Structure formats: C-alpha cells, structure tokens
Amino acid sequence: MKKTLSLFLSLCIINLVCADIYAGVPSPINTVVPADNIIVSDSFIPVDLGVIVDDIYVGSDKTIINIQDLHADESTQKNIVSILEYLTANYNVGTIYLEGAVKELNFDWLKVIKDEKLRNNVAQKLLSDGKITGAEFFGLYYQKEKVKFYGLADEKVYK
C-alpha cells in the first residue's frame, strides 16, 4: 500500500489552466509552461511522464501547462525534468514560470564549479535532497539555450 501511495503521489499531474498567470495572479502551482497552439489530447505527453487531468479552452491561441507536483520528492522532480525536456523538444516552449520565485531566474550560480562532473553531482545531490525542484534542475542545464525562467509569485507577498 505504501509503495502504491508513493507511486500515485509521485506522478506529475498536468493540468491546463486559464491565463491568470499573465495577469500576475499568484497561483498555487509549481511550474507553468506557456506554449503556442498546442492541441491537447491523451497523447499530448507520454503516459509514463504524467497524466492530463483537465483542460480548459479560454479562447486564446496560447496554451498554459500547469505541472502539479509532490514537493521535495526526488522521483517526482526527476519526472518534471523529463516532462520539461519533452515539452521543449516537441513544442514551441520558450518560457517557464515557477512558484515561490519572482523576476527572471538565473542559474549561473552553479557554474562557479568549473569541474563539470562535480557540478553535475552537486546538482543531482541538491535535487535528491529536495533543495532544488525539477524545474530548477532543468534550468541549470537549459537556461539561455532556448528557455527563459521567471518567478510566478508576487514579490510583495514575500516581504
């Protein structure tokens, strides 16, 4: 039962939501990925990466992908990395928004470790210890390549 519950909780659930994030409304989510003209279907992402639980059409050619997660669970966070890799490889995704952060995110802080193997080991350890999310881990490797990362939170709430 414990393994079943763990597996169930570790699945990333993708939920398409309306465009409140563009209006600056904070949202209780981990990762939001806007993309152009995506047609949502059961085969939108491979079933081993996540499950689409809902979709809402709001009359826009923009698609908002809301990835819900189990915070600090390593397998869930690695699954988010895989989802983001899949979405950026297969759809026109150029921006990722993260909860709990404000402004544009910069992941250059890890690049102070010049040895690539050591840097990768540190990033893996931070992910497995729940110190960074799957989206942040993804950002360490894909920022500036083709994806920008922004915080979704309202800075005033955190002050």
C-alpha positions as CSV (number, residue, x, y, z in Angstrom):
1,M,0.0,0.0,0.0
2,K,2.8,2.4,0.9
3,K,4.5,1.8,-2.5
4,T,1.3,2.3,-4.3
5,L,0.5,5.5,-2.5
6,S,4.1,6.7,-3.1
7,L,3.8,5.9,-6.8
8,F,0.5,7.6,-7.0
9,L,1.8,10.7,-5.3
10,S,4.9,10.9,-7.3
11,L,3.1,11.1,-10.6
12,C,3.2,14.5,-12.1
13,I,-0.3,15.7,-13.0
14,I,-0.6,18.1,-15.8
15,N,-3.5,20.5,-15.7
16,L,-4.2,23.2,-18.2
17,V,-5.4,26.4,-16.6
18,C,-6.6,29.7,-17.8
19,A,-4.3,32.6,-18.2
20,D,-4.4,34.1,-14.7
21,I,-0.6,34.0,-14.6
22,Y,-0.4,36.6,-17.4
23,A,-2.5,38.9,-15.2
24,G,0.0,38.5,-12.3
25,V,-2.3,36.4,-10.2
26,P,-0.3,34.1,-7.9
27,S,-1.1,30.5,-8.4
28,P,-0.6,27.5,-6.1
29,I,1.4,25.5,-8.6
30,N,5.0,24.5,-9.2
31,T,5.7,25.0,-12.8
32,V,3.8,26.8,-15.6
33,V,4.8,26.4,-19.2
34,P,3.1,28.6,-21.9
35,A,3.3,27.4,-25.5
36,D,1.7,28.3,-28.8
37,N,-1.1,26.4,-30.5
38,I,-0.8,23.1,-28.7
39,I,-3.7,20.7,-29.3
40,V,-4.3,18.8,-26.1
41,S,-5.1,15.1,-26.4
42,D,-4.4,11.9,-24.5
43,S,-1.1,11.6,-26.4
44,F,0.0,15.2,-25.6
45,I,2.8,13.8,-23.5
46,P,3.9,10.2,-23.0
47,V,1.8,8.5,-20.3
48,D,4.9,7.5,-18.4
49,L,5.7,11.2,-17.8
50,G,2.4,12.4,-16.5
51,V,-1.4,12.5,-16.8
52,I,-3.6,15.2,-18.1
53,V,-6.4,15.6,-15.6
54,D,-8.2,18.6,-17.2
55,D,-8.1,21.1,-20.0
56,I,-9.9,24.4,-20.4
57,Y,-10.3,26.4,-23.6
58,V,-10.4,30.1,-22.9
59,G,-10.4,31.4,-26.5
60,S,-6.7,32.0,-26.8
61,D,-4.0,30.6,-29.1
62,K,-1.8,30.3,-26.0
63,T,-1.7,27.1,-24.0
64,I,-0.8,27.1,-20.3
65,I,0.5,23.9,-18.9
66,N,0.3,23.6,-15.2
67,I,2.5,20.9,-13.8
68,Q,1.4,19.9,-10.3
69,D,3.9,18.0,-8.1
70,L,4.8,16.5,-4.8
71,H,7.4,18.9,-3.5
72,A,10.8,17.5,-2.5
73,D,10.1,14.0,-3.8
74,E,13.1,13.0,-5.9
75,S,11.2,10.8,-8.4
76,T,8.5,13.4,-9.0
77,Q,11.1,16.1,-9.5
78,K,13.1,13.9,-12.0
79,N,9.8,13.3,-13.8
80,I,9.3,17.1,-14.1
81,V,12.7,17.3,-15.7
82,S,11.6,14.7,-18.2
83,I,8.3,16.5,-18.9
84,L,10.1,19.8,-19.4
85,E,12.7,18.1,-21.7
86,Y,9.8,16.6,-23.7
87,L,7.8,19.8,-23.9
88,T,10.8,22.0,-25.0
89,A,11.9,19.4,-27.6
90,N,8.4,18.9,-29.1
91,Y,6.5,22.2,-28.7
92,N,7.3,25.9,-29.0
93,V,8.1,26.4,-25.3
94,G,10.3,29.4,-24.6
95,T,9.2,30.4,-21.1
96,I,8.8,28.5,-17.8
97,Y,7.3,30.1,-14.7
98,L,8.0,28.8,-11.2
99,E,6.1,29.3,-8.0
100,G,7.9,30.7,-5.0
101,A,10.2,32.9,-7.1
102,V,10.0,36.4,-8.5
103,K,11.5,38.1,-11.6
104,E,13.7,36.3,-14.2
105,L,15.7,33.4,-12.7
106,N,19.4,32.9,-13.2
107,F,21.0,29.6,-12.7
108,D,24.6,30.7,-13.3
109,W,25.4,30.3,-9.5
110,L,26.2,26.6,-10.0
111,K,28.7,27.4,-12.8
112,V,31.2,28.6,-10.2
113,I,32.0,24.9,-10.0
114,K,34.3,24.5,-13.0
115,D,34.6,20.7,-13.0
116,E,31.5,19.5,-15.0
117,K,31.3,16.1,-13.3
118,L,31.5,17.7,-9.8
119,R,28.9,20.4,-10.9
120,N,26.5,17.6,-12.1
121,N,27.0,15.6,-8.9
122,V,26.2,18.8,-6.8
123,A,23.1,19.5,-8.9
124,Q,22.0,15.8,-8.5
125,K,22.5,16.0,-4.8
126,L,20.6,19.2,-4.4
127,L,17.7,17.6,-6.4
128,S,17.7,14.4,-4.4
129,D,17.8,16.4,-1.1
130,G,14.9,18.5,-2.1
131,K,16.9,21.7,-2.1
132,I,16.0,22.5,-5.8
133,T,13.0,21.5,-7.8
134,G,12.9,19.5,-11.1
135,A,12.2,22.7,-12.9
136,E,15.2,24.4,-11.3
137,F,17.4,21.4,-12.2
138,F,16.2,21.6,-15.7
139,G,17.0,25.3,-15.7
140,L,20.6,24.6,-14.7
141,Y,21.1,22.9,-18.0
142,Y,18.7,24.6,-20.4
143,Q,18.7,28.2,-19.4
144,K,19.9,30.5,-22.2
145,E,19.8,27.7,-24.7
146,K,16.3,28.3,-25.6
147,V,14.2,28.6,-22.4
148,K,13.7,31.6,-20.1
149,F,12.6,31.1,-16.5
150,Y,10.6,33.6,-14.4
151,G,9.1,33.6,-10.9
152,L,5.4,33.5,-10.8
153,A,5.0,34.9,-7.3
154,D,4.1,38.4,-6.2
155,E,7.2,39.8,-4.6
156,K,5.1,42.0,-2.2
157,V,3.6,38.8,-0.6
158,Y,7.1,37.7,0.4
159,K,8.1,41.0,2.1
